[in-house]
Amino acid sequence: MKSIASLSKIQLAAAALALALTGYSVEDARAETDMLAFRLALTSEVSDDETLLSFYRDRDFRPIWLAGEDAKERRIVLLSALDDSVGHGLPSFRYKPDRLKSLFANAVSYWDLAVAEGAASKTYLQYARDLNTGALEPEDIDDGIKRKRRHIETDFLMERILSPAPDAFLASLAPADPAYRELRKELLRLDAMIAKGGWGEPLPSEIGILRLGDKGGEVVALRNRLIRMGFLARNANVSFDVHVENAVKRFQSRHGFSADGVVGSLTTDALNISARDRRIQVAASLERLRWLNEPLGNKHVLVNLADFSARIIENGQTAFYTRAVVGQSSDADLSTPEFSGLMTHMIVNPIWHVPYSIASKEVLPVWQEDPFAEEQLLIFDKENNEVDRAMIDFTQYSETNFPFSLKQPPGPLNALGEVKFMFPNKYSIYLHDTPEKNLFSKDVRTFSHGCVRLGKAHDLARFLLAKQYQFPDRLLDEALYEDEEIKFDLAEPLPIHLVYRTVLVNAGGEINYRNDVYGRDRKIFDSLIEAGLIS
């Protein structure tokens, strides 16, 4: 049996003749067969999307882009949105706007019109979903991105585009986060800067350290770079004066470094990142905001891995802030993943259950050299019985057959510090205190095995306890005095989001950059290019 898509013009003509012989006028017969041709062609065009086909079937295949009320306005709105997709950092080639314009302009037969109608709806659905929830599947990009795109139902999108204001509906699909709007502006600014040659010559790699009072060619190169980047007013000074120092401090502050005004290796490396590479970060950041384009909670925890920070956000404002240490950048297995969860409780005086990978790969080699090193760690067999380390010959084991589990009891040297914050997840990630307070003074803080260490863990504990207890300070002090684990459930569990944002917008609307320490931005950008992003 032939499919309806394979009906020829001869068969349609025969259908017209049959209609005419049954009493239809020639004009009526032509109209019926023309409509039949349109239905058959549109069915063929959208047959790979059963929900879209049902949408058209339910409306008796009446078009929404080519005829009917407000069809012209919808066409204009859709084509305008596709033209603007570049400004969202979306893969514009994916939508084939020139093909769609050609289909609209050159449709002659009813078959042509149906092809244009179907193509418009499918293009609209693709664009609307990309704008609202992202153009890429996050988990396909990097093992450290543990997110899934939401799926917006076809019926919802098709019904809403029929609203009296289709332009307002399309605009509403983009993230409402004010940062999204500022990132779009930054994308345009960088495009303009790149067209003018970017930020000029990078600083010499052997520049060394520059500070107040220095002179010479390196200072001139620094001055020129700062001028091109907008941190210093144009001038002809050849010395590292107070104006250059203040410009360096502004640059450092905007890039997450200690603002000491001294140009060392970290500052030099950041200064030498090109406008093109910053554009990559902005495009990736726009896509990430689309992935999280949903309510995060009026009150939630936001951990920015790229910024090495943790915050509690209440009604859009930062209510609590602390520096953080995140997973290592040199080993992908130890980097901290991106995902969301629900913080349900905290534990004071936690026991550290040493992950097997750490026990077998890091602790075992130490014990093979000195069986009595790391004396604070307790050893347990498979039945959870404590084992005297003096009875173990560690040299007979390797990282693949080490049969013991290790625990570190509460105490001042416990790797988790004195409090940890739990949001149960299959990645075994949580927030916790640490005895290594010196790490929080560093600008780049990628030292953990994946979990997030907090600089002000005690303060965070008090902040959370204060929401449900009258005397949080006394309660925490009493708990810390004990030598066993004490659990505090949160009366109102907090949504927590571990994000990776290398381009930030501060309260004044200024763009701030952070280093792509895990290399994930480049992977997102490369995937966007493959999907059709204009580079």
C-alpha positions in Angstrom: 0.0 0.0 0.0 1.4 3.4 -1.0 2.0 6.0 1.7 0.0 9.2 1.4 3.3 11.0 0.9 3.8 9.1 -2.4 0.6 10.2 -4.1 1.4 11.8 -7.5 -0.1 14.8 -9.2 -1.8 12.4 -11.6 -3.5 10.7 -8.6 -4.5 14.0 -7.2 -5.9 15.0 -10.6 -7.9 11.7 -10.6 -9.3 12.6 -7.2 -10.4 16.0 -8.5 -12.1 14.3 -11.5 -13.9 11.9 -9.1 -15.1 14.8 -7.0 -16.4 16.6 -10.1 -18.3 13.5 -11.3 -20.0 13.3 -7.9 -21.6 16.7 -8.3 -18.9 19.1 -7.1 -18.2 22.1 -9.3 -14.8 22.2 -10.9 -13.8 25.0 -8.5 -14.9 23.0 -5.5 -13.2 19.9 -6.7 -9.9 21.8 -7.1 -10.2 23.3 -3.7 -10.8 19.9 -2.1 -7.8 18.3 -3.9 -5.6 21.3 -3.2 -6.5 20.9 0.5 -5.9 17.2 0.2 -2.5 17.9 -1.3 -1.7 20.3 1.5 -2.7 17.8 4.2 -0.8 14.9 2.6 2.4 17.0 2.2 2.2 18.5 5.8 1.6 15.0 7.2 4.7 13.8 5.4 6.7 16.8 6.6 5.9 16.4 10.3 5.4 12.6 10.4 8.6 12.2 12.5 7.0 14.2 15.4 3.8 12.5 16.4 2.8 15.2 18.8 3.2 17.9 16.2 1.3 15.8 13.7 -1.5 15.5 16.3 -1.5 19.3 16.8 -2.2 19.8 13.1 -4.7 16.9 12.9 -6.7 18.4 15.8 -6.9 21.7 14.0 -7.9 20.0 10.7 -4.5 20.9 9.3 -5.1 24.6 9.2 -1.7 26.4 8.9 -0.4 28.8 11.5 2.5 30.3 9.6 1.1 30.8 6.1 -2.6 31.6 6.4 -5.1 32.6 9.0 -5.2 35.3 11.7 -1.8 36.8 12.6 0.1 34.3 10.4 2.2 37.1 8.9 3.1 38.5 12.3 4.2 35.0 13.5 6.4 34.6 10.4 8.0 37.9 11.0 8.6 37.2 14.7 10.1 33.8 14.0 12.5 35.0 11.3 13.5 37.9 13.5 14.2 35.6 16.4 16.3 33.3 14.2 18.3 36.3 13.0 18.9 37.3 16.6 20.0 33.8 17.7 23.7 34.7 17.2 23.3 37.3 19.9 22.2 34.5 22.3 25.3 32.4 21.5 23.0 29.8 20.0 24.0 27.5 17.0 22.3 29.7 14.3 23.2 27.4 11.4 21.1 24.7 13.0 17.9 26.7 12.3 18.7 27.2 8.6 16.9 30.6 8.5 17.9 31.3 4.8 16.2 28.0 3.8 13.1 28.9 5.7 13.0 32.4 4.1 13.3 30.7 0.7 10.5 28.3 1.4 8.3 31.1 2.4 9.1 33.2 -0.6 9.1 30.5 -3.3 6.2 28.3 -2.3 3.9 28.0 -5.4 2.0 24.8 -5.1 0.0 23.6 -2.1 2.7 20.9 -1.6 5.3 23.7 -1.4 3.2 25.6 1.1 2.9 22.5 3.3 6.6 21.9 3.2 7.2 25.5 4.3 4.5 25.2 7.1 6.0 22.1 8.5 9.6 23.4 8.3 8.6 26.6 10.1 7.0 24.6 13.0 9.9 22.3 13.4 12.4 25.2 13.3 10.3 27.1 15.8 10.2 24.1 18.2 14.0 23.6 17.9 14.8 27.3 18.5 12.3 27.7 21.4 13.7 24.7 23.2 17.3 25.7 22.6 16.6 29.2 23.9 14.7 28.0 27.0 16.7 25.0 28.2 19.9 25.0 26.1 21.0 23.7 22.7 23.2 20.9 24.1 22.8 17.8 26.3 25.0 18.7 29.3 26.0 15.1 30.1 27.2 14.5 26.6 29.9 17.2 27.0 31.9 16.3 30.1 31.7 13.7 32.8 31.8 16.4 35.4 28.6 18.0 34.2 25.8 16.0 35.8 22.8 17.9 34.5 19.9 17.0 32.2 17.9 19.5 30.0 14.3 19.8 30.8 11.9 18.9 28.0 9.2 21.5 27.0 6.1 19.8 25.6 5.3 20.4 21.9 1.6 21.2 22.7 2.6 23.9 25.1 4.9 25.6 22.6 2.5 25.4 19.7 -0.4 26.7 21.7 1.5 29.6 23.1 2.9 30.8 19.8 -0.8 31.3 18.8 -1.1 33.9 21.5 -1.9 37.5 20.6 1.8 38.5 21.4 4.1 35.8 19.9 7.1 38.1 20.2 6.6 38.5 23.9 6.2 34.8 24.4 9.4 34.0 22.5 11.3 36.6 24.5 10.0 35.1 27.7 11.6 31.7 26.9 15.1 33.1 27.5 16.5 33.0 31.1 15.1 35.8 33.2 18.3 36.0 35.3 19.7 39.6 34.9 23.1 38.0 34.3 21.9 36.6 31.0 21.1 40.0 29.6 24.5 41.4 30.6 26.3 38.4 29.1 24.5 39.0 25.8 25.8 42.6 25.9 29.3 41.3 26.7 29.1 38.9 23.7 28.3 41.9 21.4 31.1 44.0 23.0 33.7 41.2 22.5 32.5 40.8 18.9 33.1 44.5 18.3 36.5 44.3 20.0 37.6 41.2 18.0 36.6 43.0 14.8 39.1 45.8 15.8 41.9 43.3 16.4 41.2 42.3 20.0 43.3 43.6 22.9 46.5 44.0 21.0 49.8 42.2 21.6 50.0 40.0 24.7 52.6 40.6 27.4 55.9 38.9 26.9 56.0 35.5 28.5 59.3 36.3 30.3 57.9 39.5 31.7 58.7 38.5 35.3 57.1 40.6 38.1 56.1 44.2 37.6 55.2 46.6 40.4 55.0 50.3 41.3 58.1 52.3 40.2 59.2 49.9 37.4 59.9 51.3 33.9 60.7 50.0 30.5 59.2 48.1 27.5 57.4 45.6 29.7 55.6 48.4 31.5 54.6 50.0 28.1 53.2 46.7 26.9 51.3 46.4 30.2 50.0 49.9 29.9 48.8 49.3 26.3 47.1 46.1 27.2 45.2 47.7 30.1 44.1 50.6 27.9 42.8 48.3 25.2 40.9 46.2 27.8 39.3 49.4 29.3 41.0 49.4 32.7 43.2 52.5 32.0 42.7 55.8 30.4 44.8 56.4 27.3 48.2 58.0 28.1 51.8 58.0 27.0 53.4 57.3 30.4 56.3 54.8 30.3 56.5 54.1 34.1 54.5 51.9 36.4 52.8 54.8 38.3 49.9 54.9 40.6 47.4 55.0 37.7 48.8 51.8 36.3 48.8 50.2 39.8 45.1 51.1 40.3 44.2 49.7 36.9 46.0 46.5 37.8 44.1 46.3 41.0 40.8 46.8 39.2 41.8 44.1 36.8 42.8 41.7 39.6 39.6 42.3 41.5 37.5 41.7 38.4 39.3 38.4 37.7 39.2 36.9 41.2 42.7 37.6 42.4 44.1 39.4 45.4 44.1 43.1 44.4 47.7 43.9 45.4 48.6 45.8 42.3 51.6 43.6 41.6 51.7 41.8 38.2 52.9 38.3 38.8 52.4 35.1 36.8 48.7 34.6 37.6 47.9 38.2 36.6 50.0 38.0 33.5 48.3 34.8 32.4 44.9 36.4 32.8 45.9 39.6 31.0 47.1 37.5 28.1 43.8 35.6 27.6 42.5 36.9 24.3 39.2 38.5 23.5 38.3 35.4 21.4 39.0 33.1 24.4 36.8 35.3 26.7 34.1 35.1 24.0 34.3 31.3 24.3 33.6 31.7 28.1 30.7 34.0 27.5 29.1 31.7 25.0 29.5 28.7 27.4 28.1 30.8 30.3 25.0 31.7 28.3 24.4 28.0 27.6 24.9 27.1 31.2 22.3 29.7 32.3 19.8 28.1 29.8 20.4 24.7 31.4 19.4 26.2 34.8 16.6 28.2 33.5 14.2 27.3 36.3 13.4 28.5 39.8 16.5 27.9 42.0 14.5 28.6 45.2 13.8 31.9 47.0 16.5 30.7 49.4 19.2 28.4 48.1 22.9 27.5 48.3 25.0 28.5 45.3 28.5 27.0 45.0 30.4 28.4 42.1 33.3 26.0 41.4 35.1 28.4 39.1 34.9 31.2 41.6 35.9 29.0 44.6 33.0 30.3 46.6 29.8 29.3 48.4 26.8 31.6 49.0 23.4 31.4 50.5 21.0 33.5 48.3 17.8 34.8 49.8 15.4 36.7 47.5 18.1 37.4 45.0 20.6 38.8 47.6 23.7 37.2 49.1 22.9 36.4 52.8 26.0 34.4 53.5 29.4 34.1 51.7 32.5 32.0 52.2 35.6 31.1 50.2 35.8 27.5 49.1 38.3 24.9 48.0 37.1 22.6 45.2 38.3 19.4 43.4 41.7 19.2 41.7 42.1 20.4 38.1 45.0 18.1 37.3 42.9 15.0 37.6 39.4 14.8 36.0 38.4 12.1 38.5 39.0 14.5 41.4 37.3 17.5 39.9 34.0 18.6 41.5 30.9 17.8 39.4 28.1 20.3 38.5 24.7 19.2 39.8 21.8 20.3 42.0 20.4 18.7 45.2 18.7 19.4 48.5 20.7 20.1 51.7 18.8 18.2 54.4 21.1 18.1 57.5 24.5 18.8 58.9 26.8 16.7 61.1 29.0 18.1 63.8 32.1 16.2 64.8 32.0 14.0 61.6 33.7 10.7 61.2 35.7 10.6 57.9 35.0 7.4 56.1 38.0 7.4 53.8 37.1 6.7 50.2 38.6 3.4 48.9 40.5 5.3 46.2 42.3 7.4 48.7 42.9 4.5 51.1 44.5 2.3 48.4 46.2 4.9 46.2 47.4 7.4 48.8 47.5 5.9 52.3 48.6 2.4 51.5 51.9 3.5 49.9 52.7 5.6 53.0 52.0 2.6 55.3 54.2 0.4 53.1 57.1 2.7 54.0 56.0 3.4 57.6 53.2 1.2 59.0 52.7 3.6 61.9 52.3 6.8 59.9 48.9 8.4 59.7 48.2 7.1 63.2 44.8 8.9 63.4 43.3 6.5 60.9 41.6 3.4 62.2 41.5 0.2 60.1 38.5 -2.1 59.7 38.1 -5.5 58.0 35.2 -6.5 55.8 33.0 -7.3 58.9 33.7 -3.8 60.2 35.9 -5.1 63.0 38.8 -2.8 64.0 42.2 -4.3 63.1 45.5 -3.7 64.9 47.8 -2.2 62.2 50.7 -4.0 63.9 49.2 -7.3 62.7 49.1 -6.2 59.1 51.9 -6.6 56.5 51.0 -3.7 54.2 53.6 -4.7 51.6 51.5 -7.7 50.5 48.7 -5.4 49.2 48.3 -3.2 46.2 45.6 -0.6 45.2 43.6 -3.4 43.6 43.5 -5.9 46.5 43.6 -3.7 49.6 41.0 -5.5 51.8 40.4 -2.8 54.6 38.3 0.3 55.1 39.6 3.3 57.0 38.0 5.8 59.3 39.2 8.9 60.9 37.4 9.7 64.2 36.3 13.2 65.2 39.1 15.5 66.3 41.2 18.6 65.4 43.0 16.8 62.6 40.0 15.2 61.0 40.1 15.8 57.2 36.4 17.0 57.3 37.1 19.5 60.1 34.4 19.8 62.7 31.2 20.1 60.6 29.9 18.8 57.3 26.8 19.7 55.3 24.9 16.9 53.6 22.8 16.9 50.4 22.5 13.2 49.6 23.7 12.4 46.1 25.1 9.5 44.2 28.4 11.3 43.7 29.4 11.3 47.4 29.9 15.1 47.3 29.2 17.3 50.3 30.4 20.6 51.9 32.7 20.4 54.9 35.1 22.2 57.2 38.9 21.6 57.0 41.9 21.9 59.3 43.9 23.3 56.3 42.9 26.9 56.7 46.0 28.2 54.8 44.5 27.1 51.5 41.8 29.7 51.6 44.4 32.5 51.2 45.3 31.3 47.7 43.8 32.7 44.6 43.4 29.4 42.9 41.9 26.8 45.2 41.7 23.4 43.5 43.1 21.0 46.2 40.3 18.7 47.3 39.4 15.2 46.1 36.0 16.4 44.9 34.1 17.6 47.9 33.9 21.3 48.7 35.8 22.7 51.7 34.5 25.9 53.3 36.5 28.7 54.8 33.7 29.6 57.2 32.1 26.3 58.0 31.3 27.2 61.6 29.7 30.5 60.5 27.5 28.6 58.0 26.5 26.1 60.7 25.5 29.0 63.0 23.6 30.7 60.1 21.6 27.6 59.5 20.9 26.8 63.1 19.8 30.4 63.7 16.8 29.7 61.4 15.4 27.1 63.8 17.0 27.5 67.2 17.0 30.5 69.7 20.7 30.2 70.8 22.6 28.8 67.8 26.1 29.8 69.1 25.6 27.9 72.4 24.1 25.0 70.6 27.0 24.6 68.2 29.6 25.1 71.0 27.9 22.4 73.1 27.9 20.0 70.1 31.6 20.7 69.3 32.4 19.8 72.9 31.2 16.3 72.4 33.5 13.6 70.9 30.8 11.9 68.8 28.8 12.7 65.7 25.8 14.9 66.3 23.2 15.4 63.5 21.1 18.5 63.0 18.2 18.1 60.5 17.3 21.3 58.7 13.7 22.2 59.4 13.5 23.6 55.8 15.8 21.7 53.5 17.7 24.0 51.2 18.1 23.6 47.4 21.8 23.6 46.6 23.3 24.2 43.2 26.9 23.4 42.3 27.6 25.5 39.2 30.6 26.4 37.1 30.4 30.0 36.0 33.5 31.6 34.7 31.8 34.8 33.7 30.0 36.6 36.5 28.0 39.8 36.8 28.5 41.8 40.0 25.9 43.9 41.8 26.9 46.9 39.7 26.4 45.0 36.4 30.1 44.7 35.8 31.4 41.6 34.0 33.9 39.5 36.0 36.0 36.6 34.7 37.3 33.5 36.3 39.7 30.9 34.9 38.3 27.8 33.2 40.2 25.6 35.6 38.5 22.4 34.5 38.5 23.2 30.7 34.8 22.7 30.5 34.0 26.0 28.8 36.1 25.0 25.8 34.2 21.7 25.5 30.9 23.4 25.6 32.0 25.9 22.9 33.3 23.2 20.7 30.0 21.3 21.0 28.1 24.5 20.1 30.3 24.9 17.0 29.5 21.3 16.0 25.8 22.1 16.5 26.0 25.2 14.3 27.3 28.1 16.3 28.9 30.8 14.1 32.5 31.1 15.3 
